[in-house]
Amino acid sequence: MKSALRLTLVSTLFVFSLITTSTAWTFVLPLDFVVKKSVAKTGRTSISIDQEVTFKVGKDTLKTQENWLIEGDRNLKVSATGLEPFKENVKVNSLFNSKQKTQIIGKTKSQSPVGHDFYQRLMFVRSSDSFMQYIRELGISEKTRLSKAEGRICIAIGDSSQGDSKSPQIWIDQDDFLIRKIRMPSGTEINLSDYVKAGDDFWIAKTQTIKWAGATATIKVKSFSTKNAATITQFYPQNFEQPTELAFNEASSIAQVVEDFYKRFR
């Protein structure tokens, strides 16, 4: 009788332990809480970022340098130039205001809708409402679950992928609430790592890896500053005067990758 009671007690404790452990591992923080914590890490000041982009195709390597002026997710400006021997081949200047992109091609100033692959703004969203709006515009489901990205346990926002079908998703670290990975509807994937503090409640990823259409680009932040980084007038389209010139003397696989990158993401 005592043996039977002891066995029953042990079995009950074992089942309770399994339930408790399972519950602890499967608990997922609410989406609104996760988003609120994440957007609180994007600062409230403008920032200037200097970074280097490396493209590799086979044995060929091409590098560009970029300067970004950023005032939240609605005002961004990028200037990119090729590094030797491609300094004259890559001169890209783009201005992003909310949903509008401005460039000067030749002598013509053109404005067009910001493309869905413009992931940069997702890294600097300052309000939960704006973040949720982007999620809906990108067709990302509001479902959440635990998933790994960059070796970290994250809250994955979006439907889980089924087979060869890769669903658009955003992975936010469950511990520090920083974005670790983004998958756009096009299949483009952006991995973010090496986060550093840029200011009060302001964190930026010093390393970005972008994979799209069989190509890869690696971005390394070289320096950044939040001190007098930009004034709002620098984001006015009427004040934008830097032209874009993107042309290579000879067609090559790496030239095609660079052209596609700057047309698609910049």
C-alpha positions as CSV (number, residue, x, y, z in Angstrom):
1,M,0.0,0.0,0.0
2,K,2.8,2.4,1.0
3,S,4.7,1.5,-2.2
4,A,1.6,2.2,-4.3
5,L,1.1,5.6,-2.6
6,R,4.8,6.5,-3.0
7,L,4.6,5.5,-6.7
8,T,1.5,7.6,-7.2
9,L,3.1,10.6,-5.4
10,V,6.3,10.4,-7.5
11,S,4.2,10.1,-10.7
12,T,2.2,13.1,-9.8
13,L,5.2,15.2,-9.0
14,F,6.8,14.1,-12.3
15,V,3.8,15.0,-14.4
16,F,3.5,18.4,-12.5
17,S,7.2,19.0,-13.2
18,L,6.7,18.3,-16.9
19,I,3.7,20.6,-17.1
20,T,5.6,23.4,-15.3
21,T,8.6,23.0,-17.4
22,S,6.6,22.9,-20.6
23,T,4.6,26.0,-19.6
24,A,7.8,27.9,-18.8
25,W,9.3,27.1,-22.2
26,T,6.2,27.8,-24.3
27,F,5.2,31.1,-22.6
28,V,5.4,33.9,-25.2
29,L,5.3,37.6,-24.2
30,P,2.4,39.5,-25.7
31,L,3.0,41.2,-29.0
32,D,2.1,44.7,-27.9
33,F,4.5,44.4,-24.9
34,V,7.4,43.2,-27.1
35,V,6.8,45.9,-29.7
36,K,6.6,48.6,-27.0
37,K,9.9,47.5,-25.4
38,S,11.6,47.2,-28.8
39,V,10.7,50.7,-30.1
40,A,12.0,52.2,-26.8
41,K,15.5,51.1,-27.9
42,T,15.7,53.3,-31.0
43,G,16.5,56.6,-29.4
44,R,14.8,60.0,-29.8
45,T,17.6,61.9,-31.5
46,S,19.1,62.0,-35.0
47,I,22.1,59.9,-35.8
48,S,24.9,59.9,-38.4
49,I,26.3,56.5,-39.3
50,D,29.4,55.8,-41.4
51,Q,29.6,52.2,-42.6
52,E,31.3,50.0,-45.2
53,V,29.4,47.5,-47.4
54,T,31.2,44.5,-48.8
55,F,30.0,42.5,-51.8
56,K,31.5,39.2,-52.7
57,V,30.7,37.1,-55.9
58,G,33.0,34.2,-56.4
59,K,36.6,35.6,-56.1
60,D,35.5,39.1,-56.8
61,T,35.1,41.7,-54.0
62,L,33.7,45.2,-54.2
63,K,33.3,47.7,-51.4
64,T,31.4,50.9,-50.9
65,Q,31.2,53.4,-48.1
66,E,28.0,54.9,-46.9
67,N,26.9,57.7,-44.7
68,W,23.4,57.7,-43.2
69,L,21.6,60.6,-41.6
70,I,18.6,59.2,-39.7
71,E,15.8,60.9,-37.8
72,G,13.5,58.0,-36.8
73,D,11.8,55.8,-39.4
74,R,10.3,58.6,-41.5
75,N,13.4,60.7,-42.3
76,L,16.5,59.0,-43.7
77,K,19.2,60.1,-46.1
78,V,22.0,58.0,-47.5
79,S,25.1,58.9,-49.6
80,A,27.2,56.0,-51.0
81,T,30.4,55.9,-53.0
82,G,32.5,53.1,-54.3
83,L,35.9,52.4,-52.9
84,E,38.9,52.2,-55.3
85,P,39.0,51.1,-58.0
86,F,35.2,51.7,-58.2
87,K,35.0,55.2,-56.9
88,E,33.6,56.6,-60.1
89,N,31.2,53.8,-60.6
90,V,29.1,54.1,-57.5
91,K,27.7,57.4,-56.4
92,V,24.2,56.9,-54.9
93,N,22.2,59.5,-53.0
94,S,18.7,58.9,-51.8
95,L,16.3,60.7,-49.5
96,F,13.4,58.9,-47.7
97,N,10.5,60.8,-46.3
98,S,7.8,58.6,-44.8
99,K,6.6,56.6,-47.9
100,Q,8.4,58.7,-50.5
101,K,11.9,58.3,-52.0
102,T,13.7,61.1,-53.8
103,Q,16.6,60.8,-56.2
104,I,18.3,62.9,-58.8
105,I,19.1,60.9,-62.0
106,G,20.9,63.0,-64.5
107,K,19.4,66.4,-64.1
108,T,15.9,65.1,-63.1
109,K,14.7,65.0,-59.6
110,S,12.4,62.0,-59.3
111,Q,10.1,60.9,-56.5
112,S,8.7,57.4,-56.1
113,P,7.1,55.2,-53.4
114,V,9.5,53.6,-51.0
115,G,9.9,49.9,-51.9
116,H,8.9,47.0,-49.6
117,D,12.5,45.9,-49.4
118,F,13.6,49.1,-47.7
119,Y,14.3,47.4,-44.4
120,Q,16.4,50.2,-42.9
121,R,13.4,52.1,-41.4
122,L,12.4,49.1,-39.4
123,M,15.5,49.5,-37.3
124,F,14.6,53.0,-36.2
125,V,10.8,52.9,-35.6
126,R,9.9,55.0,-32.6
127,S,6.3,54.2,-31.9
128,S,4.3,51.0,-31.4
129,D,1.6,52.2,-33.8
130,S,4.1,52.8,-36.6
131,F,5.7,49.4,-36.0
132,M,2.4,47.7,-36.2
133,Q,1.5,49.6,-39.4
134,Y,4.7,48.4,-41.1
135,I,3.9,44.8,-40.1
136,R,0.5,45.1,-41.7
137,E,1.8,46.8,-44.8
138,L,4.4,44.0,-45.3
139,G,1.7,41.3,-44.8
140,I,3.4,39.9,-41.7
141,S,1.0,38.0,-39.5
142,E,0.6,39.2,-35.9
143,K,1.1,35.6,-34.6
144,T,4.1,35.1,-32.2
145,R,6.1,32.2,-31.1
146,L,9.6,31.5,-29.6
147,S,12.3,31.0,-32.3
148,K,16.1,31.3,-32.5
149,A,17.9,34.0,-34.5
150,E,21.6,34.9,-34.3
151,G,21.9,32.2,-31.6
152,R,19.4,34.0,-29.4
153,I,16.0,33.1,-28.2
154,C,13.6,35.5,-29.9
155,I,9.9,36.4,-30.2
156,A,9.2,35.6,-33.9
157,I,6.4,37.8,-35.3
158,G,4.7,36.2,-38.3
159,D,3.6,32.8,-39.6
160,S,6.2,30.1,-39.3
161,S,7.6,28.9,-42.6
162,Q,6.2,25.7,-44.2
163,G,8.5,23.6,-46.3
164,D,10.2,25.7,-49.0
165,S,7.8,28.6,-48.4
166,K,9.6,31.3,-46.4
167,S,7.1,33.5,-44.6
168,P,7.9,37.2,-43.9
169,Q,8.8,37.6,-40.2
170,I,10.6,39.7,-37.6
171,W,12.6,38.2,-34.8
172,I,13.0,40.3,-31.6
173,D,15.3,39.2,-28.8
174,Q,13.2,38.2,-25.8
175,D,15.8,39.4,-23.4
176,D,17.0,42.8,-24.7
177,F,14.1,43.4,-27.2
178,L,16.5,44.2,-30.1
179,I,15.7,43.1,-33.6
180,R,17.9,40.2,-34.6
181,K,16.5,39.2,-37.9
182,I,14.1,40.4,-40.6
183,R,12.6,38.5,-43.5
184,M,10.8,40.6,-46.1
185,P,8.0,39.4,-48.3
186,S,10.4,39.1,-51.2
187,G,12.5,36.6,-49.3
188,T,15.3,39.0,-48.5
189,E,16.8,38.3,-45.1
190,I,18.6,40.7,-42.8
191,N,20.6,39.5,-39.8
192,L,21.6,42.1,-37.2
193,S,24.3,41.6,-34.6
194,D,27.0,43.3,-32.6
195,Y,24.7,45.8,-31.0
196,V,26.2,48.8,-29.3
197,K,24.7,51.7,-27.3
198,A,24.7,54.9,-29.4
199,G,22.9,57.1,-26.8
200,D,20.2,57.1,-24.2
201,D,17.9,54.2,-25.0
202,F,19.5,54.1,-28.5
203,W,21.1,50.9,-29.8
204,I,22.4,50.1,-33.3
205,A,23.6,46.9,-34.9
206,K,27.3,47.3,-36.0
207,T,27.0,44.2,-38.3
208,Q,24.3,43.6,-40.9
209,T,24.2,40.7,-43.3
210,I,21.7,41.0,-46.2
211,K,20.9,37.9,-48.3
212,W,18.7,38.3,-51.4
213,A,18.2,36.5,-54.8
214,G,21.3,34.4,-54.2
215,A,23.5,37.4,-53.3
216,T,25.0,38.5,-50.0
217,A,26.2,41.9,-48.7
218,T,27.9,42.5,-45.3
219,I,27.7,45.9,-43.6
220,K,30.1,47.0,-40.9
221,V,29.5,50.2,-39.0
222,K,32.7,52.2,-38.7
223,S,31.6,55.2,-36.6
224,F,28.5,57.0,-35.5
225,S,27.4,60.2,-33.7
226,T,24.3,61.6,-32.3
227,K,25.8,65.0,-31.6
228,N,24.3,67.6,-34.0
229,A,23.9,64.7,-36.5
230,A,21.3,66.4,-38.6
231,T,18.7,69.1,-38.8
232,I,15.2,68.6,-40.1
233,T,15.8,70.8,-43.1
234,Q,18.3,68.3,-44.4
235,F,15.4,65.9,-45.0
236,Y,13.4,68.4,-47.1
237,P,13.1,67.2,-50.7
238,Q,13.5,70.8,-52.0
239,N,16.9,71.0,-50.4
240,F,18.1,67.7,-51.8
241,E,20.7,68.3,-54.6
242,Q,23.0,65.3,-54.7
243,P,22.8,63.3,-57.9
244,T,23.0,59.5,-58.3
245,E,25.3,57.9,-60.8
246,L,25.5,54.1,-60.9
247,A,27.3,52.7,-63.9
248,F,30.1,50.2,-64.6
249,N,32.4,50.2,-67.6
250,E,32.1,46.5,-68.0
251,A,29.2,44.1,-67.2
252,S,30.1,41.6,-64.5
253,S,28.3,39.5,-62.0
254,I,29.5,41.6,-59.1
255,A,28.5,44.8,-60.9
256,Q,25.0,43.4,-61.3
257,V,24.8,42.6,-57.6
258,V,25.9,46.1,-56.6
259,E,23.4,47.7,-59.0
260,D,20.6,45.5,-57.7
261,F,21.5,46.2,-54.1
262,Y,21.3,50.0,-54.5
263,K,18.2,50.0,-56.6
264,R,16.4,47.6,-54.3
265,F,17.6,48.6,-50.8
266,R,18.7,52.2,-51.2
